Amino acid sequence: MAEKTAKGNDLQRGERLQIMLDEAELKALDDFRYHNRMPSRAAAIRELLRRGLAGVGYGADITGARSEAFGVITPPMGTPDKAED
């Protein structure tokens, strides 16, 4: 039987990963999360993982991704708007 979310929907992610962070790493994660208005620490970790992998040349599976996630219509998720000088 598939796992369910809090709302009763099927869980879309099949694997769980547990990590240990020190205080400085946790503070940096929370700062990133709140600055980018991420809904959860898990969402912030997934976004940072995507960015890190993309930064070193590993692409992510884009199946089913919306164009807004890649900055086609709007800035990429978590990218602060920058005013032109």
Secondary structure as GFF3:
##gff-version 3
##sequence-region A 1 85
A	DSSP	alpha_helix	23	35	.	.	.	ID=ss1
A	DSSP	alpha_helix	41	55	.	.	.	ID=ss2
A	DSSP	three_ten_helix	67	70	.	.	.	ID=ss3
###
